[in-house]
Amino acid sequence: MNISEVVGRKVMLLFHSAKGLESIGIDDQTKYCRIVGFDNIGLWVENPHYEETPIRHPDGSLIPPEERERRSYMAHILIPWSNVQAVVHFPDRDREQELESEEVRPIGTYL
């Protein structure tokens, strides 16, 4: 098996440590996520619900704190190889079910 075969698929990632990854939504040792690419630095994964709160208007002026609203974006996140302990692929899983299914699994959470 080659890592290129799992691009576009949901996999389970096990991490050596989630230290330093909390700000991008990785706060435990196991995550289910879709692989969107890879390079010599690490794995690119999809986070369909990355949230942030903009503090500036498009013109550069500050948004008053009481008017700031959280926004959700699709994000592709680079996970360094040094954080990845294992990649678990499920070759017999139906791809359509994989796209539609967001149920919580007993181990790990979804990005």
DAWO-V534126 format. One line per field, one symbol per residue. phi: phi as a letter, one per 20 degrees, with the letter a starting at -180 (. if undefined). burial: b if it has 16 or more other ideal C-beta (glycine too) atoms within 10 Angstrom, else e. A space follows every 50 residues. Layout:
phi->???
burial->???
This chain:
phi->.cgffdfndecddddfbegndgfdndcbecbebeedrbbfereececfcf dbdfdcfgenffeggfdfcfcdcfcddedfgfeeebddddfefffffffe ecfeefdncee
burial->eeeeebeeebbbbebeebeebeebbbeeebbbbbbeebeeebbbbbbeeb eeeeeeeeeeeeeeeeeeeeeeeebebebeeebeeeeeeeeeeeeeeeee eeeeeeebebb
